[in-house]
Every structure is written in C-alpha cells, then in structure tokens.
Amino acid sequence: MSEQAPTALASDLRQDATGIPVLSGKGVTKVFESGGKKNVAVDHVDFEFRQGELVSIVGESGSGKTTLVKMLLGLTAISEGDIYYMGTKRDISTRGKKKEYWKGIQAIFQDPFSSYNIFHKIDAVLLDCLNMRGLGKLPKEKKLELITEACSFVNLKYAELTNKYPFELSGGQQQRLMIARIFLLKPRILLADEPTSMIDACSRATILDMLLNLRNETGMMIIFVTHDIGLAYYISDAIYIMERGKFVEHGKADQVILTPTADYTKRLVNDVPKIHQPWDFSVNFGK
C-alpha cells in the first residue's frame, strides 16, 4: 500500500454509515473449554453494522475473526452477550427460526472447494437459492431467466455451467459462482471470510470488484474478514481491528489507518511495505 495512491481510490468507493443498524452486538463472547482449560476466542466485543456499509474486520490468524463470523451466522453458540438483527434480539432457537434468519444473512468462505456439496450439480445449487427465497413455484422459463442473469452478473455463462458439478470449475469460477448465489438470494448481510486468499491476484481483483458491485446493486451490508490491512483500507467504509479476541480499535477507514491509536493497529500499518520507502526488517529480525 503506497501512501497516496489508495486514498483517492478508496474515497471514491466509501459510503457514509447513515443506514439503519442491521446487525449489532453487545458483550459478544465465545469461550471454548477442553480438558478443564478455557480459551476465550472472542472477548466481550461490541459492534454496530449499518445498511449498505462495507466493514472490514482485520486481525492476524488466531485473533478470533472466524469464530466471530460463525457466531454471527449462528453456526457457533454464543457463550455470553447478545446479537441483534434489524434492531431486535436475535432468536435462532429453532430450526425454522434459524432458516428464516439465514434468508437475511449469508456467507462466502475462503475455500471455494469446500463450500459446495460434491453431489449437487450447479443447477441444483442455483435453484436452491430460488427455493429459499420462496420462488420455487415460478415458471421454468422465469427461473432460467433469473439464474442466467445472476451468472451473467459474475461473468459466467449459465449455458456453459448447466449439468456440471462445481468441482469441474476453477477456484476463481467457484468463487464467482458463490457471488452469483448471493445475487439470487439477495440477503441483507453478506459475511465474506477471506474470500480472495486462495485465488490468484487477477481473480482476486475481479472478485473484489464484483462484491463492491453487488453491494451497490442490492444495498446489502458486507462484512469483509481479512488479515490484509491494506486491502481493508482500500475497500472499506469502516474498519474494526481485532487482537486476541478483542476489538482494540474501530472507526472510519481513513481514521483507523491514517491516524491509528492502538499499538497493534500501528504495527499492522507499519508492517505494510511502502513502495517508495526502504523496507525495515529490524522489528522482525531483532537487529
């Protein structure tokens, strides 16, 4: 990340957080217990994410990012605290309530190869999205129209995908198919957990561009989980910095990156190589 170039680009993409809160939490905590020992993975975090906002959660491996994502999705139980969806305390106590909740919140994970049922063809994957939205009774021609539109949005041709299995696609194509799936579902919230970490640089830029277009097209709120603070600065309206299960700093992207206050944030920013400055390895090598 250079000092000047990303700033102008990022400012063109960012939005003010004026929308209504769609997802928030108070004192959200996750404690794992094993052999009588307790490991606090997420430690009493508070957050408030708003409609149309793109928020990045940044931290190193083991900081608690993915555990938090799983709690937000309802895949991992909360040990303490509360999560609120659309201003109301979340209730996913039954299978039906959880399924209803998932209509409004979906995810894209970093490993596209493990995101699909290997026994389901692409047609079934996309048709399931329409069924989940309650559009299962639409005429076949209308379903085909919606699916073709979704594939076209991510630069895929449905005619070339039909009757194939996801594993017959490349990693970049599988991630684009996941975005097509989100385009069909149109949730209020998208959780993107390191969605570009396992694909090449060219595909990475394409995927990020598609996510931004999806946000602009549908108005959904995106939570982007990453260890790359430079990338977070480029795409985000707001940034939350996570260290050892806690949010040590959060705010607008420019505020957090250009004038950080937490020592951990300063270290993350300083660790990003600057194109026009000599690289300083003294911190890492103890010189």
C-alpha positions in Angstrom: 0.0 0.0 0.0 1.6 3.3 -1.0 1.0 6.4 1.0 -1.1 8.3 -1.6 -2.5 6.1 -4.3 -5.1 4.0 -2.4 -6.5 7.1 -0.7 -8.1 8.6 -3.7 -9.4 5.2 -4.9 -10.8 4.3 -1.6 -12.6 7.6 -1.1 -14.5 7.1 -4.3 -15.8 3.8 -3.1 -16.7 4.6 0.5 -20.1 5.4 1.8 -21.2 7.3 5.0 -22.7 5.0 7.6 -26.1 6.6 7.6 -28.2 3.5 7.1 -30.1 1.7 9.9 -28.3 -0.8 12.0 -28.9 -4.3 10.5 -26.5 -6.2 12.8 -25.2 -5.3 16.2 -23.8 -7.0 19.3 -23.2 -6.3 23.0 -20.6 -8.2 25.0 -20.5 -11.0 22.5 -18.2 -13.7 23.9 -17.1 -17.2 23.0 -15.3 -19.5 25.4 -14.0 -22.9 24.3 -13.4 -25.5 27.1 -11.3 -28.5 26.7 -9.7 -30.7 29.4 -10.7 -28.3 32.1 -9.0 -25.4 30.3 -10.8 -22.3 29.0 -9.8 -20.5 25.8 -11.5 -17.1 25.3 -11.7 -16.8 21.5 -13.9 -13.7 21.4 -13.9 -11.5 24.4 -16.9 -9.2 25.1 -17.0 -7.4 21.8 -19.5 -4.6 20.9 -20.3 -3.7 17.3 -22.9 -2.0 15.1 -23.1 -2.5 11.3 -25.3 -0.4 9.2 -27.3 -0.9 6.0 -25.2 -0.5 2.8 -22.0 -0.3 4.8 -18.8 -2.3 3.9 -17.0 -3.1 7.2 -13.7 -4.9 7.4 -12.7 -7.0 10.5 -8.9 -7.1 10.5 -6.6 -9.2 12.5 -3.9 -11.9 12.4 -4.6 -15.6 12.4 -6.0 -16.7 15.8 -7.3 -13.2 16.6 -10.9 -14.6 16.7 -12.2 -13.3 13.4 -13.6 -16.5 12.0 -15.1 -17.5 15.4 -17.0 -14.2 15.4 -18.2 -14.8 11.9 -19.5 -18.3 12.8 -21.4 -16.7 15.8 -22.9 -14.0 13.6 -24.1 -16.8 11.2 -25.5 -18.8 14.0 -23.1 -21.7 13.4 -21.4 -21.4 16.7 -23.2 -20.8 20.0 -22.5 -17.6 22.0 -21.1 -18.1 25.5 -22.2 -14.6 26.7 -23.7 -11.4 25.3 -26.4 -10.7 22.7 -26.6 -10.3 18.9 -29.3 -8.0 17.4 -30.7 -8.4 13.9 -32.7 -5.4 12.5 -32.8 -3.9 16.0 -34.3 -7.0 17.6 -32.5 -9.5 19.8 -31.8 -12.5 17.5 -33.7 -15.7 18.1 -32.5 -18.8 16.3 -33.7 -21.2 18.9 -35.4 -23.5 16.5 -34.5 -24.8 13.0 -37.3 -22.8 11.4 -36.2 -19.5 13.1 -32.6 -20.2 12.0 -33.6 -20.9 8.4 -35.6 -17.6 8.4 -32.6 -15.8 9.8 -30.4 -17.2 7.1 -32.6 -15.7 4.4 -31.2 -12.3 5.6 -27.6 -13.3 6.2 -25.3 -15.4 4.0 -21.5 -16.0 3.7 -18.7 -16.6 1.3 -15.7 -18.5 2.8 -12.1 -18.6 1.8 -12.0 -22.1 0.5 -14.4 -22.4 -2.5 -13.6 -26.1 -2.9 -15.3 -27.0 0.4 -18.2 -24.6 0.0 -20.3 -27.0 -2.2 -21.9 -30.4 -1.8 -19.9 -32.5 -4.2 -23.0 -34.5 -5.1 -25.1 -31.4 -6.2 -24.8 -30.1 -9.7 -24.6 -26.3 -10.4 -28.2 -26.3 -11.5 -29.3 -27.6 -8.1 -27.1 -25.1 -6.2 -28.7 -22.1 -8.0 -32.3 -23.5 -7.9 -32.0 -24.0 -4.2 -31.4 -20.2 -3.9 -34.7 -19.5 -5.6 -36.5 -22.0 -3.4 -35.0 -20.4 -0.3 -36.4 -17.0 -1.5 -39.9 -18.7 -1.9 -39.6 -18.5 -5.7 -39.8 -22.3 -6.3 -43.2 -22.1 -8.0 -42.1 -19.7 -10.7 -42.4 -21.0 -14.3 -39.3 -22.8 -15.5 -38.6 -20.0 -18.1 -38.6 -17.3 -15.3 -36.2 -19.4 -13.1 -33.9 -19.8 -16.1 -34.0 -16.1 -16.7 -33.1 -15.2 -13.1 -30.3 -17.8 -13.0 -28.9 -16.6 -16.3 -28.9 -13.0 -15.1 -27.1 -14.0 -11.8 -24.4 -15.9 -13.8 -24.0 -13.0 -16.2 -23.5 -10.6 -13.3 -20.3 -12.5 -12.4 -19.2 -13.0 -16.0 -20.2 -16.7 -16.2 -22.4 -18.2 -18.9 -25.1 -20.5 -17.5 -25.2 -22.4 -20.7 -21.6 -23.5 -20.1 -22.3 -24.4 -16.5 -25.5 -26.4 -16.7 -25.3 -30.1 -15.9 -21.8 -29.6 -14.4 -20.5 -30.1 -10.9 -18.8 -27.2 -9.0 -15.5 -29.2 -8.8 -15.3 -29.0 -12.6 -14.7 -25.2 -12.3 -11.5 -23.4 -11.3 -11.2 -21.8 -7.9 -11.9 -18.3 -9.3 -15.0 -19.6 -11.1 -16.3 -21.3 -8.0 -15.9 -18.0 -6.0 -17.8 -16.2 -8.8 -20.5 -18.9 -8.6 -20.8 -18.2 -4.9 -21.4 -14.5 -5.6 -24.0 -15.5 -8.3 -25.7 -17.5 -5.5 -25.7 -14.4 -3.3 -27.1 -12.3 -6.1 -30.0 -14.7 -6.3 -30.6 -14.8 -2.5 -30.2 -11.0 -2.1 -29.6 -11.2 1.7 -29.4 -8.0 3.8 -25.9 -9.0 5.1 -23.0 -10.8 3.5 -20.1 -12.2 5.5 -17.0 -12.6 3.3 -14.4 -14.5 5.3 -11.1 -14.2 3.4 -12.9 -14.8 0.1 -9.8 -14.0 -2.0 -7.0 -15.6 -0.1 -6.9 -18.9 -2.1 -7.1 -17.5 -5.6 -4.6 -15.7 -7.9 -4.1 -12.0 -8.0 -6.0 -11.4 -11.2 -9.1 -13.3 -10.0 -8.8 -11.6 -6.6 -9.2 -8.1 -8.1 -12.2 -9.4 -10.1 -13.9 -10.9 -7.1 -13.4 -7.7 -5.0 -14.9 -5.7 -7.9 -17.9 -8.0 -8.0 -18.5 -7.7 -4.3 -18.5 -4.0 -4.5 -20.8 -4.0 -7.5 -23.1 -6.4 -5.6 -23.2 -4.0 -2.6 -24.0 -1.1 -4.9 -26.6 -3.1 -6.8 -28.5 -4.5 -3.9 -27.7 -2.2 -1.0 -26.6 -5.1 1.2 -24.2 -4.7 4.1 -20.9 -6.5 3.7 -18.6 -7.7 6.5 -15.2 -8.4 5.0 -12.9 -10.5 7.2 -9.2 -10.3 6.3 -5.7 -10.2 7.7 -4.7 -7.7 4.9 -5.0 -4.2 6.4 -4.0 -2.6 3.1 -6.8 -4.4 1.3 -9.2 -3.4 4.1 -8.3 0.2 3.8 -8.9 0.2 0.0 -12.4 -1.3 0.1 -13.9 -0.4 3.5 -16.2 2.3 4.8 -15.3 1.3 8.4 -12.7 -1.0 10.0 -12.6 -3.0 13.2 -9.2 -4.1 14.4 -9.2 -7.4 16.3 -6.4 -8.7 18.6 -6.7 -11.7 20.9 -10.5 -11.8 20.7 -11.0 -8.1 21.4 -11.7 -5.0 19.2 -8.8 -2.8 20.1 -9.8 0.0 17.6 -12.6 0.8 15.2 -13.9 3.7 13.1 -13.9 5.1 9.6 -11.3 3.6 7.4 -9.3 6.8 7.0 -9.4 7.4 10.7 -8.2 3.9 11.7 -5.4 3.6 9.1 -4.1 7.2 8.8 -4.3 8.1 12.5 -4.3 4.8 14.4 -4.3 5.0 18.2 -3.8 1.4 19.3 -0.3 0.0 19.3 -1.5 -3.2 17.5 -3.0 -1.1 14.7 0.1 0.9 14.3 2.2 -2.3 14.0 -0.2 -3.7 11.4 0.0 -0.5 9.4 3.8 -0.3 9.7 4.2 -3.9 8.5 2.7 -3.0 5.1 5.6 -2.3 2.7 5.7 1.1 1.2 6.7 1.3 -2.5 8.8 4.5 -2.1 10.4 3.7 1.2 13.1 1.3 2.2 11.8 -1.8 3.9 12.7 -2.0 7.6 13.1 -5.6 8.8 14.6 -4.7 12.1 11.4 -5.4 14.0 11.1 -8.9 12.6 14.7 -9.9 12.9 15.7 -8.1 16.1 18.5 -6.1 14.6 
